[in-house]
């Protein structure tokens, strides 16, 4: 038996490995679960696979390379519309897209209006991760809704967005809090629009599983219970969590991780009503952008059965 956070799990070895696709985003629970070995203690033989972006994880699902993935919900909607058999079974974090720019540009606090912030980049380029990522969709939707001529340039890896900022190729970018931390350190860039002002409650990542895995509910429940424990750990003991992430990655220091945690501190495994409704807002946007060819329903995107058992109480995103 394994006891964590007042919950007891019966430890049983899984019959085959659980292939998990994840991103380099340091505030995802993937780094905590990999760095602590909690999944192994819960009887799950986890095999971790790193991907460049959410759209790349969708391709991995399509090719049956992974069973579970950490991914923003817009790429999931695109995959569902294409017929990929997977669903979001848990949340993880909301409001994970920030807008940052070179230090000479003014912020929302200074200008008081998002349209004024964006007008600074009229006729220029804003970098984002790949087309179809949540950052790409939010940036394009914002520029289009304001009627501004801003070119959204997509990069295969978030690191390439950072390089473009550092080298002065682009004046602004939309991406994750870790990108904002790195850009501040390397070129003095700063956040001009904070996460909660861009798209409230946007599903920056959730846990997505192949529907075939639903035939093994025990594995799903053990994974989600560990995921929930890791979400609580990040929220309640961020210093300890940051140490684990920094040690595992061997690339960033604990203060880097802590700063990313602070920029967007909304961590929870629940699929709250706000999380779901914000996700469904993307459907109309993706249709308008021709990223999907048909409407996608809530039932096609989500399966609530498992997380309602793993996280039966109110969501913790807005604590």
C-alpha positions as CSV (number, residue, x, y, z in Angstrom):
1,X,0.0,0.0,0.0
2,X,1.1,3.5,-0.7
3,X,-0.1,6.4,1.4
4,X,0.0,10.0,0.0
5,X,-2.1,13.0,0.9
6,X,-4.7,11.1,3.0
7,X,-5.4,8.7,0.0
8,X,-4.6,5.0,-0.1
9,X,-3.7,3.2,-3.3
10,X,-3.4,-0.6,-3.7
11,X,-0.1,-1.0,-5.5
12,X,-0.4,-3.4,-8.4
13,X,2.0,-3.8,-11.3
14,X,0.5,-2.9,-14.7
15,X,0.7,-5.6,-17.4
16,X,2.3,-3.3,-19.9
17,X,4.1,0.1,-19.8
18,X,2.1,3.3,-19.9
19,X,3.5,5.6,-22.6
20,X,3.1,9.2,-21.6
21,X,3.7,12.1,-23.9
22,X,4.7,15.4,-22.3
23,X,6.2,18.8,-23.0
24,X,9.1,20.8,-21.6
25,X,6.8,23.1,-19.7
26,X,8.2,23.0,-16.2
27,X,4.9,23.6,-14.3
28,X,3.3,20.4,-15.7
29,X,3.0,17.6,-13.1
30,X,4.9,15.3,-15.6
31,X,8.2,16.6,-14.0
32,X,7.0,15.9,-10.5
33,X,5.7,12.4,-11.3
34,X,8.9,11.6,-13.2
35,X,11.2,13.1,-10.6
36,X,9.6,11.4,-7.6
37,X,8.8,8.0,-8.8
38,X,5.3,8.2,-7.4
39,X,3.8,6.4,-10.4
40,X,6.2,3.5,-10.0
41,X,5.2,3.3,-6.3
42,X,1.5,3.2,-7.5
43,X,2.3,0.2,-9.8
44,X,2.5,2.1,-13.1
45,X,5.5,1.4,-15.4
46,X,5.7,4.9,-16.9
47,X,7.6,5.5,-20.1
48,X,8.0,9.2,-20.7
49,X,8.3,10.7,-24.2
50,X,9.2,14.4,-24.7
51,X,7.5,16.3,-27.6
52,X,8.0,19.8,-29.0
53,X,4.4,20.9,-28.9
54,X,0.7,20.0,-28.4
55,X,0.2,19.3,-32.1
56,X,3.1,16.9,-32.0
57,X,1.5,15.0,-29.1
58,X,-1.7,14.8,-31.2
59,X,0.3,13.2,-34.0
60,X,1.7,10.7,-31.5
61,X,-1.8,9.8,-30.4
62,X,-2.8,9.4,-34.1
63,X,0.2,7.1,-34.6
64,X,-0.7,5.1,-31.4
65,X,2.7,6.0,-29.9
66,X,1.3,7.1,-26.5
67,X,-1.5,6.3,-24.1
68,X,-1.7,9.5,-22.1
69,X,-0.6,13.1,-23.0
70,X,-0.1,16.5,-21.4
71,X,-1.6,18.9,-23.9
72,X,-3.5,22.2,-24.3
73,X,-7.1,21.7,-25.3
74,X,-7.2,23.4,-28.8
75,X,-5.0,20.8,-30.3
76,X,-7.2,18.1,-28.7
77,X,-10.3,19.7,-30.4
78,X,-8.5,19.7,-33.7
79,X,-7.6,16.0,-33.2
80,X,-11.1,15.1,-32.2
81,X,-12.5,16.8,-35.3
82,X,-10.1,14.6,-37.3
83,X,-11.4,11.4,-35.7
84,X,-8.6,10.6,-33.3
85,X,-10.0,8.4,-30.5
86,X,-8.9,10.3,-27.4
87,X,-10.5,12.4,-24.7
88,X,-9.6,14.8,-22.0
89,X,-10.0,13.0,-18.7
90,X,-8.6,15.7,-16.3
91,X,-7.4,19.2,-16.0
92,X,-4.0,20.4,-14.8
93,X,-3.6,24.2,-15.2
94,X,-5.4,27.2,-16.6
95,X,-4.3,30.5,-18.0
96,X,-0.9,29.4,-19.3
97,X,-0.4,31.8,-22.2
98,X,1.3,35.2,-21.6
99,X,2.2,37.9,-24.1
100,X,5.7,39.2,-23.8
101,X,7.7,41.8,-25.7
102,X,11.0,43.5,-25.9
103,X,11.6,45.9,-23.0
104,X,10.9,49.1,-24.9
105,X,7.2,48.2,-25.4
106,X,4.6,49.2,-22.9
107,X,2.4,46.8,-20.8
108,X,-1.3,46.6,-20.2
109,X,-0.7,48.2,-16.7
110,X,0.8,51.2,-18.5
111,X,-1.7,51.5,-21.4
112,X,-4.9,50.3,-19.7
113,X,-6.3,48.5,-22.8
114,X,-5.3,45.3,-24.6
115,X,-6.0,46.9,-28.0
116,X,-3.5,49.6,-27.3
117,X,-0.9,47.0,-26.3
118,X,-1.4,45.0,-29.5
119,X,-1.4,48.2,-31.7
120,X,2.3,48.5,-30.7
121,X,2.9,45.5,-33.0
122,X,0.8,46.6,-36.0
123,X,2.6,45.6,-39.2
124,X,5.2,43.5,-37.3
125,X,5.6,39.9,-36.2
126,X,4.5,38.0,-33.1
127,X,6.1,34.6,-32.5
128,X,4.3,31.6,-31.0
129,X,4.8,27.8,-30.8
130,X,3.4,25.7,-33.7
131,X,0.2,26.3,-35.6
132,X,-2.7,24.8,-33.7
133,X,-1.1,25.2,-30.2
134,X,-3.1,27.1,-27.6
135,X,-0.7,30.0,-27.8
136,X,-1.0,30.3,-31.6
137,X,-4.8,30.2,-31.4
138,X,-5.1,32.8,-28.7
139,X,-2.7,35.2,-30.4
140,X,-4.4,34.8,-33.8
141,X,-7.8,35.3,-32.3
142,X,-6.8,38.4,-30.4
143,X,-5.2,40.0,-33.5
144,X,-8.1,39.2,-35.7
145,X,-10.8,40.3,-33.2
146,X,-9.0,43.7,-32.9
147,X,-8.6,43.9,-36.7
148,X,-4.8,44.4,-36.5
149,X,-2.3,43.5,-39.1
150,X,0.1,41.4,-37.0
151,X,1.8,38.4,-38.6
152,X,1.7,35.4,-36.3
153,X,4.9,33.4,-36.9
154,X,5.0,29.8,-35.7
155,X,8.1,28.0,-34.4
156,X,8.5,24.3,-34.0
157,X,9.9,24.6,-30.5
158,X,9.4,27.2,-27.8
159,X,13.2,27.5,-27.6
160,X,13.1,28.8,-31.1
161,X,10.7,31.6,-30.1
162,X,13.1,32.5,-27.3
163,X,16.0,32.6,-29.8
164,X,14.0,34.9,-32.1
165,X,13.4,37.3,-29.2
166,X,17.0,37.3,-28.0
167,X,18.3,37.9,-31.5
168,X,15.7,40.7,-32.1
169,X,14.0,39.0,-35.0
170,X,10.6,39.5,-33.4
171,X,9.4,42.2,-31.1
172,X,6.8,40.1,-29.2
173,X,5.6,36.6,-28.5
174,X,2.8,34.6,-27.0
175,X,3.9,31.5,-25.0
176,X,4.2,29.9,-21.6
177,X,5.3,31.4,-18.3
178,X,8.7,29.6,-18.6
179,X,9.2,31.3,-22.0
180,X,8.6,34.6,-20.3
181,X,11.0,33.9,-17.5
182,X,13.7,32.8,-20.0
183,X,13.1,35.9,-22.2
184,X,13.4,38.2,-19.2
185,X,16.7,36.6,-18.2
186,X,18.3,36.5,-21.7
187,X,17.1,39.7,-23.3
188,X,15.2,41.7,-20.7
189,X,11.8,41.0,-22.4
190,X,8.8,41.5,-20.1
191,X,5.2,40.5,-19.8
192,X,2.9,43.0,-21.5
193,X,-0.3,41.1,-21.1
194,X,-0.6,38.7,-18.1
195,X,-2.3,35.3,-18.4
196,X,-5.6,36.1,-16.9
197,X,-6.2,39.0,-19.2
198,X,-5.7,37.1,-22.5
199,X,-8.3,34.3,-22.2
200,X,-9.8,33.7,-18.7
201,X,-9.7,30.1,-17.6
202,X,-8.1,28.9,-20.8
203,X,-7.2,25.2,-20.6
204,X,-3.4,25.5,-20.9
205,X,-3.1,21.8,-20.4
206,X,-5.2,18.8,-19.5
207,X,-4.6,15.0,-19.3
208,X,-5.7,13.3,-22.4
209,X,-6.0,9.5,-22.9
210,X,-6.7,7.1,-25.7
211,X,-10.2,5.8,-25.4
212,X,-8.8,2.3,-25.6
213,X,-7.2,2.9,-22.2
214,X,-10.7,3.3,-20.7
215,X,-10.8,-0.5,-20.7
216,X,-8.2,-0.3,-17.9
217,X,-9.9,2.0,-15.4
218,X,-7.6,1.0,-12.6
219,X,-4.5,2.3,-14.4
220,X,-6.3,5.6,-15.2
221,X,-7.5,6.1,-11.6
222,X,-4.0,5.4,-10.2
223,X,-2.5,7.9,-12.6
224,X,-5.1,10.6,-11.9
225,X,-4.7,10.2,-8.2
226,X,-1.0,10.7,-8.5
227,X,-1.6,13.7,-10.9
228,X,-3.9,15.3,-8.3
229,X,-1.3,14.7,-5.6
230,X,1.3,16.4,-7.8
231,X,-1.0,19.4,-8.5
232,X,-1.5,19.9,-4.8
233,X,2.2,19.5,-4.2
234,X,3.0,22.3,-6.7
235,X,0.4,24.6,-5.2
236,X,1.1,23.9,-1.5
237,X,4.9,23.3,-1.6
238,X,6.2,25.2,-4.6
239,X,9.8,25.4,-3.2
240,X,10.1,21.6,-2.9
241,X,8.4,21.1,-6.2
242,X,10.8,23.5,-7.9
243,X,13.8,21.7,-6.5
244,X,12.6,18.4,-7.9
245,X,12.0,19.9,-11.4
246,X,15.4,21.7,-11.4
247,X,17.2,18.5,-10.4
248,X,15.4,16.4,-13.0
249,X,15.9,18.8,-15.9
250,X,19.4,19.9,-15.1
251,X,18.8,22.9,-17.3
252,X,16.9,25.4,-15.1
253,X,17.5,26.4,-11.5
254,X,14.8,26.3,-8.7
255,X,14.2,30.0,-8.8
256,X,13.4,29.8,-12.6
257,X,10.7,27.2,-11.8
258,X,9.3,29.2,-8.9
259,X,9.1,32.3,-11.1
260,X,7.1,30.3,-13.7
261,X,4.8,29.0,-10.9
262,X,4.2,32.6,-9.7
263,X,3.3,34.0,-13.1
264,X,0.4,31.7,-13.5
265,X,-0.4,29.9,-10.2
266,X,-3.7,28.1,-11.1
267,X,-3.0,24.4,-10.7
268,X,-5.6,21.6,-10.2
269,X,-6.7,18.3,-11.8
270,X,-10.4,19.1,-11.8
271,X,-12.5,19.7,-14.9
272,X,-14.3,22.7,-13.5
273,X,-17.3,24.3,-15.2
274,X,-15.1,27.3,-16.1
275,X,-12.4,25.0,-17.5
276,X,-14.9,23.2,-19.7
277,X,-16.8,26.4,-20.9
278,X,-13.5,28.1,-21.7
279,X,-12.5,25.1,-23.8
280,X,-15.8,25.1,-25.7
281,X,-15.2,28.8,-26.6
282,X,-12.3,27.6,-28.7
283,X,-14.6,25.5,-30.9
284,X,-16.1,28.5,-32.6
285,X,-12.7,30.2,-33.0
286,X,-11.1,27.1,-34.5
287,X,-14.0,26.9,-37.0
288,X,-13.6,30.5,-37.9
289,X,-9.9,29.9,-38.5
290,X,-10.6,26.8,-40.6
291,X,-8.5,24.7,-38.1
292,X,-11.4,22.3,-37.9
293,X,-14.1,21.5,-40.5
294,X,-17.0,20.7,-38.2
295,X,-18.3,21.6,-34.7
296,X,-17.1,19.4,-31.9
297,X,-19.3,18.7,-28.9
298,X,-18.4,18.7,-25.2
299,X,-19.1,14.9,-25.1
300,X,-16.5,14.3,-27.8
301,X,-13.8,16.2,-26.0
302,X,-14.3,15.2,-22.3
303,X,-14.9,12.1,-20.3
304,X,-15.6,13.1,-16.7
305,X,-16.0,9.7,-15.1
306,X,-12.5,9.2,-13.7
307,X,-11.6,12.7,-12.5
308,X,-14.9,13.0,-10.6
309,X,-13.8,10.1,-8.5
310,X,-10.1,11.2,-8.2
311,X,-11.1,14.8,-7.5
312,X,-14.7,14.8,-6.1
313,X,-14.6,18.3,-4.4
314,X,-14.5,21.9,-5.7
315,X,-11.7,22.9,-8.1
316,X,-8.6,24.6,-6.7
317,X,-7.7,26.8,-9.7
318,X,-8.7,30.0,-8.0
319,X,-7.5,29.4,-4.5
